């Protein structure tokens, strides 16, 4: 585990993803679990979905990531 899974880390990740995507993920939720991070929300493009993923990777490069953001 790279960092402890705290509410502050969750808030920091949500902020990083929001900034990285230009706030183009609606209903963004970042779920922290002991072995992974799960991204949830809605967006209009796969590019924005990928940007969200990169936002998490910048902070937790070695953590397992599940990106279930829905592209409409």
N, CA, C and O atoms as a MOPAC input file, in Angstrom:
PM7 MOZYME 1SCF
protein

 N      0.84900 1    -1.17500 1     0.00000 1
 C      0.00000 1     0.00000 1     0.00000 1
 C      0.89000 1     1.23300 1     0.00000 1
 O      1.82000 1     1.33200 1     0.80200 1
 N      0.61400 1     2.15900 1    -0.88300 1
 C      1.44500 1     3.33900 1    -1.02700 1
 C      1.13600 1     4.37900 1     0.04100 1
 O      2.04900 1     4.90600 1     0.67500 1
 N     -0.13600 1     4.67600 1     0.24200 1
 C     -0.56100 1     5.67100 1     1.22600 1
 C     -1.70500 1     5.07300 1     2.02600 1
 O     -2.38800 1     4.15600 1     1.56900 1
 N     -1.90700 1     5.60900 1     3.23700 1
 C     -3.04900 1     5.11200 1     3.99700 1
 C     -4.33300 1     5.60900 1     3.33600 1
 O     -4.37700 1     6.70100 1     2.76900 1
 N     -5.36200 1     4.79600 1     3.42100 1
 C     -6.63100 1     5.11500 1     2.78200 1
 C     -7.46900 1     5.94900 1     3.74100 1
 O     -8.17300 1     5.40800 1     4.59500 1
 N     -7.39000 1     7.24600 1     3.59900 1
 C     -8.06600 1     8.16500 1     4.49700 1
 C     -9.10200 1     8.96900 1     3.74000 1
 O     -9.05200 1     9.06000 1     2.51300 1
 N    -10.05600 1     9.56200 1     4.47800 1
 C    -11.01500 1    10.46200 1     3.82000 1
 C    -10.30300 1    11.61500 1     3.09700 1
 O    -10.76100 1    12.06900 1     2.04800 1
 N     -9.19000 1    12.08100 1     3.65800 1
 C     -8.45100 1    13.17000 1     3.00300 1
 C     -7.88100 1    12.71100 1     1.66900 1
 O     -7.92500 1    13.46100 1     0.69400 1
 N     -7.35200 1    11.50500 1     1.60500 1
 C     -6.83600 1    10.97000 1     0.34600 1
 C     -7.96200 1    10.85700 1    -0.67300 1
 O     -7.77800 1    11.19100 1    -1.84400 1
 N     -9.11500 1    10.39300 1    -0.23700 1
 C    -10.26700 1    10.28000 1    -1.13700 1
 C    -10.64500 1    11.65200 1    -1.68400 1
 O    -10.89300 1    11.79500 1    -2.88100 1
 N    -10.68900 1    12.64300 1    -0.83400 1
 C    -11.01100 1    14.00300 1    -1.26300 1
 C     -9.94700 1    14.53300 1    -2.22400 1
 O    -10.28000 1    15.16600 1    -3.22600 1
 N     -8.68300 1    14.28100 1    -1.92900 1
 C     -7.59400 1    14.72400 1    -2.81100 1
 C     -7.69900 1    14.06600 1    -4.18900 1
 O     -7.47900 1    14.71800 1    -5.20900 1
 N     -8.03300 1    12.77600 1    -4.21500 1
 C     -8.19000 1    12.07500 1    -5.49100 1
 C     -9.36500 1    12.63600 1    -6.29200 1
 O     -9.25200 1    12.83800 1    -7.50100 1
 N    -10.48000 1    12.88500 1    -5.62900 1
 C    -11.64100 1    13.45600 1    -6.31600 1
 C    -11.30200 1    14.82700 1    -6.89700 1
 O    -11.68800 1    15.14600 1    -8.02100 1
 N    -10.58700 1    15.62300 1    -6.13300 1
 C    -10.19400 1    16.94100 1    -6.61100 1
 C     -9.24200 1    16.83100 1    -7.80600 1
 O     -9.38500 1    17.56500 1    -8.78400 1
 N     -8.27800 1    15.92100 1    -7.72600 1
 C     -7.31600 1    15.73800 1    -8.81700 1
 C     -8.03700 1    15.29700 1   -10.09200 1
 O     -7.76100 1    15.81600 1   -11.17300 1
 N     -8.95500 1    14.34300 1    -9.96700 1
 C     -9.70200 1    13.86300 1   -11.13700 1
 C    -10.56200 1    14.98500 1   -11.70700 1
 O    -10.61900 1    15.15600 1   -12.92500 1
 N    -11.22500 1    15.74300 1   -10.86000 1
 C    -12.05500 1    16.85300 1   -11.32800 1
 C    -11.23700 1    17.87900 1   -12.09100 1
 O    -11.65000 1    18.34800 1   -13.15100 1
 N    -10.08400 1    18.22600 1   -11.55500 1
 C     -9.22900 1    19.20800 1   -12.22900 1
 C     -8.67900 1    18.64900 1   -13.53700 1
 O     -8.64000 1    19.34400 1   -14.55300 1
 N     -8.25500 1    17.39000 1   -13.50100 1
 C     -7.65100 1    16.76400 1   -14.69600 1
 C     -8.65600 1    16.65100 1   -15.83900 1
 O     -8.28700 1    16.73400 1   -17.01000 1
 N     -9.93300 1    16.45900 1   -15.49000 1
 C    -10.96900 1    16.27000 1   -16.51000 1
 C    -11.73700 1    17.54500 1   -16.81500 1
 O    -12.67400 1    17.52300 1   -17.61300 1
 N    -11.36200 1    18.63900 1   -16.20400 1
 C    -12.11500 1    19.87800 1   -16.40600 1
 C    -13.53600 1    19.75900 1   -15.87800 1
 O    -14.45600 1    20.39100 1   -16.39800 1
 N    -13.70700 1    18.95200 1   -14.84900 1
 C    -15.00000 1    18.71300 1   -14.19500 1
 C    -16.04500 1    18.14500 1   -15.16000 1
 O    -17.23600 1    18.42800 1   -15.03700 1
 N    -15.58000 1    17.34200 1   -16.12100 1
 C    -16.48100 1    16.76600 1   -17.12200 1
 C    -16.94300 1    15.36000 1   -16.77500 1
 O    -17.49100 1    14.66000 1   -17.62500 1
 N    -16.72400 1    14.93800 1   -15.52300 1
 C    -17.28300 1    13.67100 1   -15.05600 1
 C    -18.40300 1    14.02000 1   -14.08300 1
 O    -18.16700 1    14.58600 1   -13.01600 1
 N    -19.62000 1    13.67200 1   -14.47000 1
 C    -20.77200 1    13.94300 1   -13.61700 1
 C    -20.90100 1    12.83600 1   -12.57000 1
 O    -20.57600 1    11.67500 1   -12.82300 1
 N    -21.37800 1    13.22300 1   -11.39700 1
 C    -21.58200 1    12.26700 1   -10.29400 1
 C    -20.30800 1    11.47200 1    -9.98200 1
 O    -20.35800 1    10.27000 1    -9.72200 1
 N    -19.18500 1    12.15800 1   -10.01200 1
 C    -17.90700 1    11.51100 1    -9.75100 1
 C    -17.87000 1    10.93100 1    -8.33300 1
 O    -18.23200 1    11.59400 1    -7.36100 1
 N    -17.42900 1     9.69300 1    -8.24600 1
 C    -17.20500 1     9.05000 1    -6.95000 1
 C    -15.89200 1     8.27600 1    -7.02700 1
 O    -15.65600 1     7.51500 1    -7.96600 1
 N    -15.05500 1     8.48200 1    -6.03600 1
 C    -13.80800 1     7.73700 1    -5.92300 1
 C    -13.94300 1     6.85900 1    -4.68000 1
 O    -14.05900 1     7.36100 1    -3.56200 1
 N    -13.92700 1     5.54800 1    -4.89000 1
 C    -14.05700 1     4.61300 1    -3.77900 1
 C    -12.68500 1     4.01700 1    -3.47500 1
 O    -12.01700 1     3.47000 1    -4.35300 1
 N    -12.28800 1     4.13400 1    -2.22800 1
 C    -10.99400 1     3.58900 1    -1.79600 1
 C    -11.22200 1     2.27600 1    -1.06100 1
 O    -11.98400 1     2.20700 1    -0.09700 1
 N    -10.55600 1     1.25700 1    -1.52800 1
 C    -10.59800 1    -0.04700 1    -0.88900 1
 C     -9.15600 1    -0.43900 1    -0.59000 1
 O     -8.23300 1     0.13200 1    -1.17300 1
 N     -8.94300 1    -1.39400 1     0.29800 1
 C     -7.56300 1    -1.74500 1     0.66500 1
 C     -6.67400 1    -2.12300 1    -0.51600 1
 O     -5.47900 1    -1.82800 1    -0.50600 1
 N     -7.23300 1    -2.76500 1    -1.52000 1
 C     -6.41300 1    -3.24100 1    -2.63100 1
 C     -6.63400 1    -2.52100 1    -3.94500 1
 O     -5.96100 1    -2.82700 1    -4.93000 1
 N     -7.57600 1    -1.55600 1    -3.99100 1
 C     -7.86100 1    -0.89500 1    -5.26300 1
 C     -8.59500 1     0.41700 1    -5.05900 1
 O     -9.11000 1     0.71700 1    -3.98200 1
 N     -8.62100 1     1.18900 1    -6.14700 1
 C     -9.40200 1     2.41200 1    -6.23700 1
 C    -10.43400 1     2.19100 1    -7.34200 1
 O    -10.10700 1     1.66800 1    -8.40700 1
 N    -11.68400 1     2.59300 1    -7.08300 1
 C    -12.74000 1     2.46000 1    -8.08400 1
 C    -13.23200 1     3.85600 1    -8.44100 1
 O    -13.59700 1     4.64000 1    -7.56500 1
 N    -13.23800 1     4.16000 1    -9.74700 1
 C    -13.76900 1     5.42300 1   -10.25000 1
 C    -15.16500 1     5.18300 1   -10.80500 1
 O    -15.37800 1     4.25400 1   -11.58400 1
 N    -16.11300 1     6.01700 1   -10.40600 1
 C    -17.48300 1     5.92900 1   -10.91900 1
 C    -17.94800 1     7.30600 1   -11.33900 1
 O    -17.50800 1     8.31600 1   -10.79100 1
 N    -18.84400 1     7.34200 1   -12.31600 1
 C    -19.42800 1     8.59000 1   -12.76900 1
 C    -19.89900 1     8.46000 1   -14.20300 1
 O    -19.95100 1     7.36200 1   -14.75700 1
 N    -20.24200 1     9.58800 1   -14.79600 1
 C    -20.72900 1     9.64700 1   -16.17400 1
 C    -19.97600 1    10.72300 1   -16.93800 1
 O    -19.67500 1    11.78400 1   -16.39100 1
 N    -19.67200 1    10.45200 1   -18.19700 1
 C    -19.02700 1    11.44400 1   -19.04600 1
 C    -19.46800 1    11.23700 1   -20.48600 1
 O    -20.13900 1    10.25600 1   -20.80800 1
 N    -19.08500 1    12.16600 1   -21.34600 1
 C    -19.49700 1    12.10900 1   -22.74900 1
 C    -18.47000 1    11.47400 1   -23.67200 1
 O    -18.80800 1    11.08700 1   -24.79100 1
 N    -17.20000 1    11.35600 1   -23.22000 1
 C    -16.16700 1    10.83300 1   -24.11500 1
 C    -15.23700 1     9.86800 1   -23.39600 1
 O    -15.04400 1     9.94100 1   -22.18300 1
 N    -14.66800 1     8.96500 1   -24.18000 1
 C    -13.66700 1     8.04100 1   -23.63500 1
 C    -12.39400 1     8.78700 1   -23.25100 1
 O    -11.66100 1     8.35500 1   -22.36100 1
 N    -12.13400 1     9.90000 1   -23.91700 1
 C    -10.95000 1    10.70400 1   -23.59100 1
 C    -11.03800 1    11.21000 1   -22.14900 1
 O    -10.05500 1    11.15200 1   -21.41100 1
 N    -12.19300 1    11.69900 1   -21.75400 1
 C    -12.36700 1    12.19400 1   -20.39000 1
 C    -12.24100 1    11.03600 1   -19.39300 1
 O    -11.65900 1    11.20200 1   -18.32200 1
 N    -12.78300 1     9.87200 1   -19.74200 1
 C    -12.64400 1     8.69000 1   -18.88500 1
 C    -11.16900 1     8.37000 1   -18.66400 1
 O    -10.75600 1     8.04800 1   -17.54900 1
 N    -10.38100 1     8.46000 1   -19.73100 1
 C     -8.94900 1     8.18500 1   -19.62900 1
 C     -8.23700 1     9.25900 1   -18.80300 1
 O     -7.33700 1     8.94400 1   -18.02500 1
 N     -8.63200 1    10.51500 1   -18.96600 1
 C     -8.03500 1    11.58600 1   -18.16600 1
 C     -8.28100 1    11.35700 1   -16.67700 1
 O     -7.39800 1    11.60000 1   -15.85500 1
 N     -9.47300 1    10.89200 1   -16.33400 1
 C     -9.78900 1    10.60000 1   -14.93600 1
 C     -8.84500 1     9.53500 1   -14.39700 1
 O     -8.33800 1     9.64000 1   -13.28000 1
 N     -8.62100 1     8.52500 1   -15.19700 1
 C     -7.72700 1     7.43700 1   -14.79600 1
 C     -6.31300 1     7.95700 1   -14.56600 1
 O     -5.66000 1     7.56900 1   -13.59800 1
 N     -5.84000 1     8.82300 1   -15.43900 1
 C     -4.49100 1     9.38600 1   -15.28900 1
 C     -4.39200 1    10.23900 1   -14.03100 1
 O     -3.33700 1    10.29800 1   -13.40000 1
 N     -5.49100 1    10.90100 1   -13.66500 1
 C     -5.48400 1    11.70000 1   -12.43800 1
 C     -5.20200 1    10.85300 1   -11.21700 1
 O     -4.45000 1    11.26300 1   -10.33300 1
 N     -5.80100 1     9.67100 1   -11.15800 1
 C     -5.54300 1     8.76200 1   -10.03600 1
 C     -4.12500 1     8.21700 1   -10.11800 1
 O     -3.42700 1     8.14700 1    -9.10700 1
 N     -3.70100 1     7.83600 1   -11.29900 1
 C     -2.34900 1     7.27300 1   -11.49200 1
 C     -1.25600 1     8.25000 1   -11.05400 1
 O     -0.20200 1     7.82200 1   -10.58300 1
 N     -1.49300 1     9.55000 1   -11.20200 1
 C     -0.49000 1    10.53400 1   -10.77000 1
 C     -0.24500 1    10.45200 1    -9.26400 1
 O      0.87400 1    10.66300 1    -8.79700 1
 N     -1.29800 1    10.14600 1    -8.51300 1
 C     -1.17000 1    10.10500 1    -7.05500 1
 C     -0.87500 1     8.70600 1    -6.51800 1
 O     -0.17200 1     8.55900 1    -5.51800 1
 N     -1.40500 1     7.69100 1    -7.17400 1
 C     -1.24900 1     6.30500 1    -6.70100 1
 C     -0.82400 1     5.42200 1    -7.86500 1
 O     -1.62000 1     4.62200 1    -8.35600 1
 N      0.41000 1     5.55700 1    -8.30900 1
 C      0.84400 1     4.84600 1    -9.50900 1
 C      0.86000 1     3.32300 1    -9.38700 1
 O      0.77600 1     2.63000 1   -10.40100 1
 N      0.96500 1     2.79700 1    -8.18900 1
 C      1.08400 1     1.34700 1    -8.02500 1
 C     -0.18300 1     0.68000 1    -7.49900 1
 O     -0.19400 1    -0.52400 1    -7.24500 1
 N     -1.23300 1     1.45000 1    -7.33800 1
 C     -2.48300 1     0.91000 1    -6.80600 1
 C     -3.33400 1     0.36100 1    -7.94200 1
 O     -3.38900 1     0.95600 1    -9.01800 1
 N     -3.99100 1    -0.75700 1    -7.71600 1
 C     -4.90600 1    -1.31600 1    -8.70600 1
 C     -6.07200 1    -0.34300 1    -8.90100 1
 O     -6.61700 1     0.17800 1    -7.92800 1
 N     -6.45000 1    -0.10100 1   -10.14300 1
 C     -7.48400 1     0.88300 1   -10.46100 1
 C     -8.55600 1     0.24400 1   -11.32200 1
 O     -8.25800 1    -0.40600 1   -12.32400 1
 N     -9.80000 1     0.43100 1   -10.92800 1
 C    -10.94000 1    -0.01800 1   -11.72300 1
 C    -11.71500 1     1.22600 1   -12.14700 1
 O    -12.27200 1     1.93700 1   -11.31000 1
 N    -11.74600 1     1.47700 1   -13.43400 1
 C    -12.40600 1     2.66400 1   -13.97400 1
 C    -13.74000 1     2.23200 1   -14.56700 1
 O    -13.79200 1     1.68800 1   -15.67000 1
 N    -14.81900 1     2.47800 1   -13.82700 1
 C    -16.15000 1     2.10600 1   -14.30400 1
 C    -16.98600 1     3.34400 1   -14.63400 1
 O    -18.21500 1     3.32000 1   -14.55400 1
 N    -16.30000 1     4.42100 1   -15.00400 1
 C    -17.00100 1     5.61800 1   -15.47700 1
 C    -17.72700 1     5.25500 1   -16.75800 1
 O    -17.14200 1     4.65400 1   -17.65900 1
 N    -18.98000 1     5.61100 1   -16.84300 1
 C    -19.82700 1     5.29500 1   -17.98700 1
 C    -19.72900 1     6.40500 1   -19.01500 1
 O    -19.85400 1     7.58300 1   -18.67900 1
 N    -19.50600 1     6.03000 1   -20.27500 1
 C    -19.48300 1     6.99900 1   -21.38400 1
 C    -20.83700 1     6.92700 1   -22.06500 1
 O    -21.24000 1     5.87700 1   -22.56500 1
 N    -21.53200 1     8.05300 1   -22.07700 1
 C    -22.87100 1     8.10600 1   -22.68300 1
 C    -22.80000 1     8.67700 1   -24.07400 1
 O    -23.82500 1     8.80100 1   -24.74400 1

